[in-house]
Each structure stands twice: as structure tokens, then as C-alpha cells.
Amino acid sequence: MSTPSHPTWPTDTLTALRLGRRLVAELPASRPGRRAFVDITPLATPADTEARGQGWTRADHARTFTVQHWDYDADRLEGFDHDIGAVLIKTATAAGEPELAAVLEAWHLRPEQFRYPWHTDDPK
């Protein structure tokens, strides 16, 4: 019986997720004139809030993540109206890194596709 292989995350992006930082991957859009993104958002906990209040950021290897696939009107990405015409394609919640790996596998995504949000055109 074989064990499922989990994708290997680049160290910097795995650390970012464990520290509660959001990551984004751009995907092919549904049609011309659209842009699509998948974001992984680690959920904050009371322990994160307490740490932030003390001036530090805590790492958590057992975080829960929200994964969302959005499709946007390309002409609205810049500015405050990016949500007009935006379509949420699908969403998932992953309790921990193994479940996150399963979501990415089911969605045919690889860890190396994900970037820091400021290195993408994601409007959020």
C-alpha cells in the first residue's frame, strides 16, 4: 500500500503560510478579458492576535486555510471596483497542511505556482 505524496513547498512560501501570510497564484481565466486567481488565506487565531499585540508573529504548523478561486473582469483589477463582475468559482477550507495539499491536488495546483500577493496582480 503506497502513501500519498504531498507536494513540497518552497521554504519561503511555506514559512509565509505558517506565519499567517496570504499567497496567490494566477490561473488561466474563463475567457478573454478576464483574469483568474487562487488565494490561500491562513485563518488567524486568538493566539495570533495575542502574539501581534505583543509585537511578534507566531508560526503555526497546524493552521486552517481558506482557498478561493476568483475570476475578475481584467479592466477592473486596478482600483476599488475590482469586485464588480467578479465571480467566485470555488472555495475550500483546509484544516492543516495535509488537507491544503489535498485541496491543491484536487484543483490541479502546485505549491511553486503561489507567490506573495504583491508579486501578482491579484486585486485583494
HUVENQUI-V90577 format. One record per helix or strand of 3 or more residues. SS is the DSSP state (a for helix, b for strand). FROM is the first residue (numbers start at 0). LEN is the number of residues. If there is no record, write none. Layout:
# HUVENQUI-V90577
ss = <SS SS>
from = <FROM FROM>
len = <LEN LEN>
This chain:
# HUVENQUI-V90577
ss = <a b b a b a b a a a>
from = <10 22 33 45 63 73 86 96 110 116>
len = <8 5 9 8 10 3 9 10 3 3>
